[in-house]
């Protein structure tokens, strides 16, 4: 498959190249050794990640005092 870069540095990806990739509007682009690597990025709805994190914290039984201890521990390690 062939794609052409325009004068505005835009590339249209061939439909066939995207047929096995879930519908997405954004790609993470990495240049490595003269090769471009595109990875599909899915955007989460605003607030959905926070809700997921809060749900996981509740499932694990983590309390505010646990987080305070973890923060104090981490800050103590970085001061050395």
N, CA, C and O atoms as a CHARMM CRD file, in Angstrom:
* protein
*
  320
    1    1 UNK  N      0.83900  -1.17700   0.00000 PROA 1      0.00000
    2    1 UNK  CA     0.00000   0.00000   0.00000 PROA 1      0.00000
    3    1 UNK  C      0.88300   1.23900   0.00000 PROA 1      0.00000
    4    1 UNK  O      1.98400   1.24700   0.55000 PROA 1      0.00000
    5    2 UNK  N      0.37900   2.25400  -0.61600 PROA 2      0.00000
    6    2 UNK  CA     1.14100   3.48400  -0.75800 PROA 2      0.00000
    7    2 UNK  C      0.32700   4.65300  -0.22500 PROA 2      0.00000
    8    2 UNK  O     -0.87400   4.75000  -0.47800 PROA 2      0.00000
    9    3 UNK  N      0.98500   5.53600   0.51400 PROA 3      0.00000
   10    3 UNK  CA     0.34900   6.76200   0.99900 PROA 3      0.00000
   11    3 UNK  C      1.29000   7.91200   0.67400 PROA 3      0.00000
   12    3 UNK  O      2.50900   7.75100   0.70800 PROA 3      0.00000
   13    4 UNK  N      0.72400   9.07200   0.35800 PROA 4      0.00000
   14    4 UNK  CA     1.52200  10.22700  -0.03000 PROA 4      0.00000
   15    4 UNK  C      1.39200  11.32100   1.01800 PROA 4      0.00000
   16    4 UNK  O      0.29900  11.61000   1.50400 PROA 4      0.00000
   17    5 UNK  N      2.52000  11.92200   1.35700 PROA 5      0.00000
   18    5 UNK  CA     2.53300  13.05200   2.28100 PROA 5      0.00000
   19    5 UNK  C      2.26300  14.31800   1.47900 PROA 5      0.00000
   20    5 UNK  O      2.87500  14.53600   0.43300 PROA 5      0.00000
   21    6 UNK  N      1.34500  15.15500   1.96700 PROA 6      0.00000
   22    6 UNK  CA     1.02400  16.39400   1.26300 PROA 6      0.00000
   23    6 UNK  C      1.99900  17.49500   1.66700 PROA 6      0.00000
   24    6 UNK  O      2.83200  17.30300   2.55200 PROA 6      0.00000
   25    7 UNK  N      1.88700  18.64200   1.01500 PROA 7      0.00000
   26    7 UNK  CA     2.75200  19.78100   1.34300 PROA 7      0.00000
   27    7 UNK  C      2.49300  20.29200   2.76400 PROA 7      0.00000
   28    7 UNK  O      3.31300  21.01800   3.32800 PROA 7      0.00000
   29    8 UNK  N      1.35800  19.91300   3.33200 PROA 8      0.00000
   30    8 UNK  CA     1.02100  20.31900   4.70500 PROA 8      0.00000
   31    8 UNK  C      1.33800  19.21000   5.71800 PROA 8      0.00000
   32    8 UNK  O      0.83100  19.21700   6.83900 PROA 8      0.00000
   33    9 UNK  N      2.18000  18.26500   5.30600 PROA 9      0.00000
   34    9 UNK  CA     2.58800  17.13600   6.15600 PROA 9      0.00000
   35    9 UNK  C      1.41600  16.27200   6.61300 PROA 9      0.00000
   36    9 UNK  O      1.43500  15.74600   7.72600 PROA 9      0.00000
   37   10 UNK  N      0.42000  16.12200   5.78600 PROA 10     0.00000
   38   10 UNK  CA    -0.71400  15.26000   6.09800 PROA 10     0.00000
   39   10 UNK  C     -0.63400  13.99600   5.25300 PROA 10     0.00000
   40   10 UNK  O     -0.21100  14.02300   4.09700 PROA 10     0.00000
   41   11 UNK  N     -1.04900  12.89500   5.85700 PROA 11     0.00000
   42   11 UNK  CA    -1.04400  11.60900   5.16900 PROA 11     0.00000
   43   11 UNK  C     -2.43500  11.00000   5.29800 PROA 11     0.00000
   44   11 UNK  O     -2.98700  10.92200   6.39600 PROA 11     0.00000
   45   12 UNK  N     -2.99500  10.57000   4.17800 PROA 12     0.00000
   46   12 UNK  CA    -4.26500   9.85400   4.20300 PROA 12     0.00000
   47   12 UNK  C     -3.94600   8.37200   4.20600 PROA 12     0.00000
   48   12 UNK  O     -3.24400   7.86900   3.32800 PROA 12     0.00000
   49   13 UNK  N     -4.47000   7.68000   5.20600 PROA 13     0.00000
   50   13 UNK  CA    -4.19100   6.25400   5.31800 PROA 13     0.00000
   51   13 UNK  C     -5.16400   5.46800   4.44500 PROA 13     0.00000
   52   13 UNK  O     -6.36300   5.74600   4.44500 PROA 13     0.00000
   53   14 UNK  N     -4.65500   4.49300   3.70700 PROA 14     0.00000
   54   14 UNK  CA    -5.53200   3.67800   2.86300 PROA 14     0.00000
   55   14 UNK  C     -6.57500   2.93200   3.70000 PROA 14     0.00000
   56   14 UNK  O     -6.27400   2.44300   4.78900 PROA 14     0.00000
   57   15 UNK  N     -7.78000   2.85300   3.19200 PROA 15     0.00000
   58   15 UNK  CA    -8.88100   2.17900   3.88500 PROA 15     0.00000
   59   15 UNK  C     -8.51100   0.74000   4.23300 PROA 15     0.00000
   60   15 UNK  O     -8.83600   0.25300   5.31600 PROA 15     0.00000
   61   16 UNK  N     -7.83400   0.06700   3.31300 PROA 16     0.00000
   62   16 UNK  CA    -7.45300  -1.33200   3.52900 PROA 16     0.00000
   63   16 UNK  C     -6.49700  -1.46700   4.72200 PROA 16     0.00000
   64   16 UNK  O     -6.53700  -2.46600   5.44100 PROA 16     0.00000
   65   17 UNK  N     -5.64300  -0.46300   4.93000 PROA 17     0.00000
   66   17 UNK  CA    -4.68800  -0.51300   6.03800 PROA 17     0.00000
   67   17 UNK  C     -5.39000  -0.42000   7.38900 PROA 17     0.00000
   68   17 UNK  O     -4.85400  -0.86600   8.40300 PROA 17     0.00000
   69   18 UNK  N     -6.57900   0.15600   7.40200 PROA 18     0.00000
   70   18 UNK  CA    -7.29900   0.36600   8.65400 PROA 18     0.00000
   71   18 UNK  C     -8.44600  -0.61000   8.88300 PROA 18     0.00000
   72   18 UNK  O     -9.15000  -0.50400   9.88700 PROA 18     0.00000
   73   19 UNK  N     -8.64400  -1.54700   7.98200 PROA 19     0.00000
   74   19 UNK  CA    -9.80600  -2.43200   8.07700 PROA 19     0.00000
   75   19 UNK  C     -9.82900  -3.28700   9.33700 PROA 19     0.00000
   76   19 UNK  O    -10.90900  -3.63800   9.81100 PROA 19     0.00000
   77   20 UNK  N     -8.66700  -3.63300   9.89500 PROA 20     0.00000
   78   20 UNK  CA    -8.62800  -4.47300  11.09300 PROA 20     0.00000
   79   20 UNK  C     -8.43000  -3.67300  12.37600 PROA 20     0.00000
   80   20 UNK  O     -8.26300  -4.24900  13.45200 PROA 20     0.00000
   81   21 UNK  N     -8.44700  -2.35000  12.26300 PROA 21     0.00000
   82   21 UNK  CA    -8.26400  -1.48100  13.42200 PROA 21     0.00000
   83   21 UNK  C     -9.62700  -0.92100  13.81400 PROA 21     0.00000
   84   21 UNK  O    -10.36300  -0.41800  12.96500 PROA 21     0.00000
   85   22 UNK  N     -9.96500  -1.01000  15.11000 PROA 22     0.00000
   86   22 UNK  CA   -11.25300  -0.45300  15.53500 PROA 22     0.00000
   87   22 UNK  C    -11.34400   1.02700  15.16700 PROA 22     0.00000
   88   22 UNK  O    -10.33500   1.73100  15.11600 PROA 22     0.00000
   89   23 UNK  N    -12.55300   1.47800  14.91700 PROA 23     0.00000
   90   23 UNK  CA   -12.74400   2.87200  14.52000 PROA 23     0.00000
   91   23 UNK  C    -12.13300   3.80200  15.56700 PROA 23     0.00000
   92   23 UNK  O    -12.46900   3.73300  16.74900 PROA 23     0.00000
   93   24 UNK  N    -11.24600   4.65800  15.11900 PROA 24     0.00000
   94   24 UNK  CA   -10.57500   5.60100  16.01100 PROA 24     0.00000
   95   24 UNK  C    -10.25300   6.87300  15.25300 PROA 24     0.00000
   96   24 UNK  O    -10.07200   6.85600  14.03500 PROA 24     0.00000
   97   25 UNK  N    -10.18400   7.96800  15.97600 PROA 25     0.00000
   98   25 UNK  CA    -9.85900   9.25400  15.36800 PROA 25     0.00000
   99   25 UNK  C     -8.43100   9.68700  15.66900 PROA 25     0.00000
  100   25 UNK  O     -7.89800  10.57000  14.99800 PROA 25     0.00000
  101   26 UNK  N     -7.80600   9.07200  16.67300 PROA 26     0.00000
  102   26 UNK  CA    -6.47900   9.49800  17.09900 PROA 26     0.00000
  103   26 UNK  C     -5.49100   8.33700  17.06600 PROA 26     0.00000
  104   26 UNK  O     -5.84600   7.18500  17.31300 PROA 26     0.00000
  105   27 UNK  N     -4.24200   8.67500  16.75300 PROA 27     0.00000
  106   27 UNK  CA    -3.15900   7.70200  16.73300 PROA 27     0.00000
  107   27 UNK  C     -1.96400   8.27600  17.47600 PROA 27     0.00000
  108   27 UNK  O     -1.67400   9.46800  17.37400 PROA 27     0.00000
  109   28 UNK  N     -1.27600   7.43100  18.22000 PROA 28     0.00000
  110   28 UNK  CA     0.00300   7.79700  18.81200 PROA 28     0.00000
  111   28 UNK  C      1.03700   7.51700  17.73400 PROA 28     0.00000
  112   28 UNK  O      1.10100   6.40400  17.21300 PROA 28     0.00000
  113   29 UNK  N      1.84600   8.50800  17.39400 PROA 29     0.00000
  114   29 UNK  CA     2.81100   8.36600  16.30600 PROA 29     0.00000
  115   29 UNK  C      4.22200   8.38000  16.88300 PROA 29     0.00000
  116   29 UNK  O      4.58800   9.28100  17.63800 PROA 29     0.00000
  117   30 UNK  N      5.00600   7.37200  16.51900 PROA 30     0.00000
  118   30 UNK  CA     6.39300   7.26600  16.94600 PROA 30     0.00000
  119   30 UNK  C      7.26700   7.10600  15.71200 PROA 30     0.00000
  120   30 UNK  O      6.96000   6.31700  14.81800 PROA 30     0.00000
  121   31 UNK  N      8.36300   7.86600  15.67000 PROA 31     0.00000
  122   31 UNK  CA     9.33600   7.71500  14.58500 PROA 31     0.00000
  123   31 UNK  C     10.51900   6.93100  15.15100 PROA 31     0.00000
  124   31 UNK  O     11.12900   7.34000  16.13900 PROA 31     0.00000
  125   32 UNK  N     10.83800   5.80500  14.51900 PROA 32     0.00000
  126   32 UNK  CA    11.90800   4.94500  15.02600 PROA 32     0.00000
  127   32 UNK  C     12.69000   4.36800  13.85600 PROA 32     0.00000
  128   32 UNK  O     12.14600   3.60500  13.05700 PROA 32     0.00000
  129   33 UNK  N     13.94300   4.72400  13.75600 PROA 33     0.00000
  130   33 UNK  CA    14.79600   4.18200  12.70000 PROA 33     0.00000
  131   33 UNK  C     14.27900   4.46100  11.30000 PROA 33     0.00000
  132   33 UNK  O     14.39800   3.61200  10.41700 PROA 33     0.00000
  133   34 UNK  N     13.70300   5.64400  11.08500 PROA 34     0.00000
  134   34 UNK  CA    13.18800   5.99500   9.77000 PROA 34     0.00000
  135   34 UNK  C     11.83000   5.39000   9.45200 PROA 34     0.00000
  136   34 UNK  O     11.36100   5.46700   8.31600 PROA 34     0.00000
  137   35 UNK  N     11.19900   4.78700  10.45500 PROA 35     0.00000
  138   35 UNK  CA     9.89200   4.15600  10.27100 PROA 35     0.00000
  139   35 UNK  C      8.88200   4.85400  11.18000 PROA 35     0.00000
  140   35 UNK  O      9.17300   5.13100  12.34300 PROA 35     0.00000
  141   36 UNK  N      7.69400   5.13800  10.64300 PROA 36     0.00000
  142   36 UNK  CA     6.62300   5.70200  11.45600 PROA 36     0.00000
  143   36 UNK  C      5.74900   4.56800  11.97800 PROA 36     0.00000
  144   36 UNK  O      5.33700   3.68600  11.22500 PROA 36     0.00000
  145   37 UNK  N      5.47800   4.60600  13.26700 PROA 37     0.00000
  146   37 UNK  CA     4.62300   3.60600  13.89300 PROA 37     0.00000
  147   37 UNK  C      3.38500   4.32500  14.41000 PROA 37     0.00000
  148   37 UNK  O      3.49000   5.27400  15.18700 PROA 37     0.00000
  149   38 UNK  N      2.20900   3.86800  13.97500 PROA 38     0.00000
  150   38 UNK  CA     0.94800   4.45700  14.41800 PROA 38     0.00000
  151   38 UNK  C      0.21800   3.45800  15.30000 PROA 38     0.00000
  152   38 UNK  O      0.00100   2.31300  14.90500 PROA 38     0.00000
  153   39 UNK  N     -0.15900   3.89200  16.49300 PROA 39     0.00000
  154   39 UNK  CA    -0.92300   3.04300  17.41100 PROA 39     0.00000
  155   39 UNK  C     -2.25400   3.72700  17.69400 PROA 39     0.00000
  156   39 UNK  O     -2.26800   4.89200  18.09100 PROA 39     0.00000
  157   40 UNK  N     -3.36600   3.03700  17.50100 PROA 40     0.00000
  158   40 UNK  CA    -4.67100   3.64200  17.77400 PROA 40     0.00000
  159   40 UNK  C     -4.79500   4.03800  19.24500 PROA 40     0.00000
  160   40 UNK  O     -4.36100   3.30700  20.13500 PROA 40     0.00000
  161   41 UNK  N     -5.38500   5.18800  19.48200 PROA 41     0.00000
  162   41 UNK  CA    -5.61100   5.67600  20.83800 PROA 41     0.00000
  163   41 UNK  C     -7.11100   5.83600  21.03000 PROA 41     0.00000
  164   41 UNK  O     -7.78600   6.48100  20.22700 PROA 41     0.00000
  165   42 UNK  N     -7.62000   5.25100  22.08600 PROA 42     0.00000
  166   42 UNK  CA    -9.03800   5.43400  22.38200 PROA 42     0.00000
  167   42 UNK  C     -9.16300   6.47600  23.47900 PROA 42     0.00000
  168   42 UNK  O     -8.46300   6.41900  24.49000 PROA 42     0.00000
  169   43 UNK  N    -10.04700   7.41200  23.27100 PROA 43     0.00000
  170   43 UNK  CA   -10.26200   8.48800  24.22900 PROA 43     0.00000
  171   43 UNK  C    -11.41600   8.08800  25.14200 PROA 43     0.00000
  172   43 UNK  O    -12.48500   7.68900  24.67900 PROA 43     0.00000
  173   44 UNK  N    -11.18000   8.20100  26.43600 PROA 44     0.00000
  174   44 UNK  CA   -12.22800   7.88100  27.40400 PROA 44     0.00000
  175   44 UNK  C    -13.12200   9.10300  27.59800 PROA 44     0.00000
  176   44 UNK  O    -12.68100  10.24400  27.46600 PROA 44     0.00000
  177   45 UNK  N    -14.37000   8.83900  27.91000 PROA 45     0.00000
  178   45 UNK  CA   -15.28400   9.94000  28.19400 PROA 45     0.00000
  179   45 UNK  C    -14.79600  10.68700  29.42500 PROA 45     0.00000
  180   45 UNK  O    -14.22600  10.09200  30.34000 PROA 45     0.00000
  181   46 UNK  N    -15.02400  11.99500  29.43800 PROA 46     0.00000
  182   46 UNK  CA   -14.58900  12.83000  30.54600 PROA 46     0.00000
  183   46 UNK  C    -15.14200  12.27900  31.85900 PROA 46     0.00000
  184   46 UNK  O    -16.34700  12.08100  32.00700 PROA 46     0.00000
  185   47 UNK  N    -14.23600  12.03500  32.81000 PROA 47     0.00000
  186   47 UNK  CA   -14.64000  11.54300  34.11800 PROA 47     0.00000
  187   47 UNK  C    -14.69900  10.03400  34.24800 PROA 47     0.00000
  188   47 UNK  O    -14.77100   9.52200  35.36500 PROA 47     0.00000
  189   48 UNK  N    -14.67200   9.30600  33.14100 PROA 48     0.00000
  190   48 UNK  CA   -14.81700   7.84900  33.23000 PROA 48     0.00000
  191   48 UNK  C    -13.59200   7.18500  33.85200 PROA 48     0.00000
  192   48 UNK  O    -13.73000   6.19300  34.56800 PROA 48     0.00000
  193   49 UNK  N    -12.40400   7.71000  33.59300 PROA 49     0.00000
  194   49 UNK  CA   -11.20100   7.11700  34.19700 PROA 49     0.00000
  195   49 UNK  C    -11.20900   7.32600  35.70500 PROA 49     0.00000
  196   49 UNK  O    -10.86600   6.42500  36.47100 PROA 49     0.00000
  197   50 UNK  N    -11.60200   8.52000  36.11700 PROA 50     0.00000
  198   50 UNK  CA   -11.66400   8.79900  37.54400 PROA 50     0.00000
  199   50 UNK  C    -12.65300   7.86300  38.23400 PROA 50     0.00000
  200   50 UNK  O    -12.37400   7.35100  39.31800 PROA 50     0.00000
  201   51 UNK  N    -13.79000   7.64300  37.61700 PROA 51     0.00000
  202   51 UNK  CA   -14.79300   6.73000  38.17800 PROA 51     0.00000
  203   51 UNK  C    -14.22900   5.31600  38.28100 PROA 51     0.00000
  204   51 UNK  O    -14.48500   4.61400  39.26000 PROA 51     0.00000
  205   52 UNK  N    -13.46800   4.90000  37.28200 PROA 52     0.00000
  206   52 UNK  CA   -12.85400   3.56800  37.29200 PROA 52     0.00000
  207   52 UNK  C    -11.84800   3.44900  38.43100 PROA 52     0.00000
  208   52 UNK  O    -11.81900   2.44000  39.13700 PROA 52     0.00000
  209   53 UNK  N    -11.02600   4.47600  38.60700 PROA 53     0.00000
  210   53 UNK  CA   -10.02700   4.46500  39.68200 PROA 53     0.00000
  211   53 UNK  C    -10.71500   4.42700  41.04300 PROA 53     0.00000
  212   53 UNK  O    -10.32400   3.65800  41.92200 PROA 53     0.00000
  213   54 UNK  N    -11.73300   5.25400  41.21300 PROA 54     0.00000
  214   54 UNK  CA   -12.45100   5.27700  42.49500 PROA 54     0.00000
  215   54 UNK  C    -13.09800   3.92400  42.79800 PROA 54     0.00000
  216   54 UNK  O    -13.08300   3.46700  43.94100 PROA 54     0.00000
  217   55 UNK  N    -13.65900   3.29200  41.78400 PROA 55     0.00000
  218   55 UNK  CA   -14.29000   1.97900  41.95600 PROA 55     0.00000
  219   55 UNK  C    -13.24000   0.94000  42.37500 PROA 55     0.00000
  220   55 UNK  O    -13.49000   0.11900  43.25700 PROA 55     0.00000
  221   56 UNK  N    -12.07800   0.98200  41.74200 PROA 56     0.00000
  222   56 UNK  CA   -11.01000   0.03500  42.05800 PROA 56     0.00000
  223   56 UNK  C    -10.49900   0.24800  43.48200 PROA 56     0.00000
  224   56 UNK  O    -10.24400  -0.71700  44.20200 PROA 56     0.00000
  225   57 UNK  N    -10.34900   1.51300  43.89000 PROA 57     0.00000
  226   57 UNK  CA    -9.90600   1.82400  45.25200 PROA 57     0.00000
  227   57 UNK  C    -10.89200   1.25300  46.26400 PROA 57     0.00000
  228   57 UNK  O    -10.49900   0.67600  47.27800 PROA 57     0.00000
  229   58 UNK  N    -12.17200   1.42100  45.97500 PROA 58     0.00000
  230   58 UNK  CA   -13.21100   0.90500  46.87800 PROA 58     0.00000
  231   58 UNK  C    -13.16300  -0.62300  46.93900 PROA 58     0.00000
  232   58 UNK  O    -13.26600  -1.20100  48.02100 PROA 58     0.00000
  233   59 UNK  N    -13.00700  -1.27900  45.78400 PROA 59     0.00000
  234   59 UNK  CA   -12.93100  -2.74600  45.72900 PROA 59     0.00000
  235   59 UNK  C    -11.75800  -3.27300  46.54800 PROA 59     0.00000
  236   59 UNK  O    -11.86100  -4.31300  47.19900 PROA 59     0.00000
  237   60 UNK  N    -10.63800  -2.54400  46.51000 PROA 60     0.00000
  238   60 UNK  CA    -9.43700  -2.97800  47.21900 PROA 60     0.00000
  239   60 UNK  C     -9.46800  -2.61500  48.70200 PROA 60     0.00000
  240   60 UNK  O     -8.60700  -3.04500  49.46900 PROA 60     0.00000
  241   61 UNK  N    -10.45800  -1.82500  49.10000 PROA 61     0.00000
  242   61 UNK  CA   -10.56900  -1.43300  50.50300 PROA 61     0.00000
  243   61 UNK  C     -9.53000  -0.40900  50.92500 PROA 61     0.00000
  244   61 UNK  O     -9.20400  -0.30300  52.10800 PROA 61     0.00000
  245   62 UNK  N     -9.00800   0.34400  49.97000 PROA 62     0.00000
  246   62 UNK  CA    -8.00300   1.36600  50.27500 PROA 62     0.00000
  247   62 UNK  C     -8.70400   2.58200  50.86600 PROA 62     0.00000
  248   62 UNK  O     -9.70200   3.06600  50.33200 PROA 62     0.00000
  249   63 UNK  N     -8.15400   3.06700  51.98600 PROA 63     0.00000
  250   63 UNK  CA    -8.72900   4.22800  52.65800 PROA 63     0.00000
  251   63 UNK  C     -7.77900   5.41200  52.54800 PROA 63     0.00000
  252   63 UNK  O     -6.62800   5.26700  52.13500 PROA 63     0.00000
  253   64 UNK  N     -8.28100   6.59300  52.92500 PROA 64     0.00000
  254   64 UNK  CA    -7.48500   7.81200  52.83800 PROA 64     0.00000
  255   64 UNK  C     -6.18500   7.68800  53.63600 PROA 64     0.00000
  256   64 UNK  O     -5.13800   8.15800  53.19100 PROA 64     0.00000
  257   65 UNK  N     -6.24800   7.05600  54.81300 PROA 65     0.00000
  258   65 UNK  CA    -5.04000   6.90500  55.63500 PROA 65     0.00000
  259   65 UNK  C     -3.98800   6.06600  54.90300 PROA 65     0.00000
  260   65 UNK  O     -2.79000   6.30800  55.05400 PROA 65     0.00000
  261   66 UNK  N     -4.42700   5.08200  54.11400 PROA 66     0.00000
  262   66 UNK  CA    -3.49400   4.26800  53.33300 PROA 66     0.00000
  263   66 UNK  C     -2.78400   5.12100  52.28500 PROA 66     0.00000
  264   66 UNK  O     -1.57800   4.99400  52.07300 PROA 66     0.00000
  265   67 UNK  N     -3.55100   5.98800  51.63800 PROA 67     0.00000
  266   67 UNK  CA    -2.96000   6.86900  50.62200 PROA 67     0.00000
  267   67 UNK  C     -2.00800   7.87300  51.25900 PROA 67     0.00000
  268   67 UNK  O     -0.94800   8.16500  50.70600 PROA 67     0.00000
  269   68 UNK  N     -2.38900   8.40700  52.43400 PROA 68     0.00000
  270   68 UNK  CA    -1.51200   9.34600  53.14000 PROA 68     0.00000
  271   68 UNK  C     -0.18400   8.68500  53.49200 PROA 68     0.00000
  272   68 UNK  O      0.87800   9.28500  53.32700 PROA 68     0.00000
  273   69 UNK  N     -0.24800   7.43800  53.98100 PROA 69     0.00000
  274   69 UNK  CA     0.98100   6.70100  54.31200 PROA 69     0.00000
  275   69 UNK  C      1.83900   6.45800  53.07200 PROA 69     0.00000
  276   69 UNK  O      3.06200   6.58300  53.12400 PROA 69     0.00000
  277   70 UNK  N      1.19700   6.11100  51.96100 PROA 70     0.00000
  278   70 UNK  CA     1.93400   5.85800  50.71600 PROA 70     0.00000
  279   70 UNK  C      2.61600   7.13000  50.22500 PROA 70     0.00000
  280   70 UNK  O      3.75400   7.08300  49.75900 PROA 70     0.00000
  281   71 UNK  N      1.93200   8.25600  50.32800 PROA 71     0.00000
  282   71 UNK  CA     2.51800   9.53400  49.90000 PROA 71     0.00000
  283   71 UNK  C      3.69600   9.89100  50.79400 PROA 71     0.00000
  284   71 UNK  O      4.74900  10.29300  50.30000 PROA 71     0.00000
  285   72 UNK  N      3.52700   9.74700  52.10600 PROA 72     0.00000
  286   72 UNK  CA     4.61700  10.04200  53.03900 PROA 72     0.00000
  287   72 UNK  C      5.81400   9.14400  52.76600 PROA 72     0.00000
  288   72 UNK  O      6.95600   9.60200  52.79000 PROA 72     0.00000
  289   73 UNK  N      5.55400   7.86200  52.50400 PROA 73     0.00000
  290   73 UNK  CA     6.63500   6.91900  52.19700 PROA 73     0.00000
  291   73 UNK  C      7.37400   7.34900  50.93200 PROA 73     0.00000
  292   73 UNK  O      8.60500   7.36400  50.90600 PROA 73     0.00000
  293   74 UNK  N      6.62500   7.69800  49.88400 PROA 74     0.00000
  294   74 UNK  CA     7.23900   8.09100  48.61200 PROA 74     0.00000
  295   74 UNK  C      8.03600   9.37700  48.76200 PROA 74     0.00000
  296   74 UNK  O      9.13500   9.48900  48.22000 PROA 74     0.00000
  297   75 UNK  N      7.50600  10.33200  49.47800 PROA 75     0.00000
  298   75 UNK  CA     8.23100  11.59300  49.68600 PROA 75     0.00000
  299   75 UNK  C      9.50200  11.36300  50.47800 PROA 75     0.00000
  300   75 UNK  O     10.52200  11.99600  50.20200 PROA 75     0.00000
  301   76 UNK  N      9.46500  10.48100  51.44500 PROA 76     0.00000
  302   76 UNK  CA    10.64900  10.16800  52.24000 PROA 76     0.00000
  303   76 UNK  C     11.73600   9.51900  51.40800 PROA 76     0.00000
  304   76 UNK  O     12.91800   9.77600  51.63400 PROA 76     0.00000
  305   77 UNK  N     11.36800   8.69400  50.46000 PROA 77     0.00000
  306   77 UNK  CA    12.34300   8.01400  49.59900 PROA 77     0.00000
  307   77 UNK  C     13.02700   8.99300  48.66100 PROA 77     0.00000
  308   77 UNK  O     14.21100   8.83000  48.36700 PROA 77     0.00000
  309   78 UNK  N     12.31600  10.00200  48.18600 PROA 78     0.00000
  310   78 UNK  CA    12.88400  10.93000  47.20600 PROA 78     0.00000
  311   78 UNK  C     13.76300  11.99700  47.84300 PROA 78     0.00000
  312   78 UNK  O     14.47900  12.70100  47.13200 PROA 78     0.00000
  313   79 UNK  N     13.72900  12.13300  49.15300 PROA 79     0.00000
  314   79 UNK  CA    14.54000  13.14800  49.83100 PROA 79     0.00000
  315   79 UNK  C     15.94800  12.65400  50.10800 PROA 79     0.00000
  316   79 UNK  O     16.82300  13.44800  50.45400 PROA 79     0.00000
  317   80 UNK  N     16.17800  11.37900  49.96500 PROA 80     0.00000
  318   80 UNK  CA    17.50100  10.80900  50.28700 PROA 80     0.00000
  319   80 UNK  C     18.52800  11.20000  49.28700 PROA 80     0.00000
  320   80 UNK  O     19.68800  10.80700  49.40700 PROA 80     0.00000
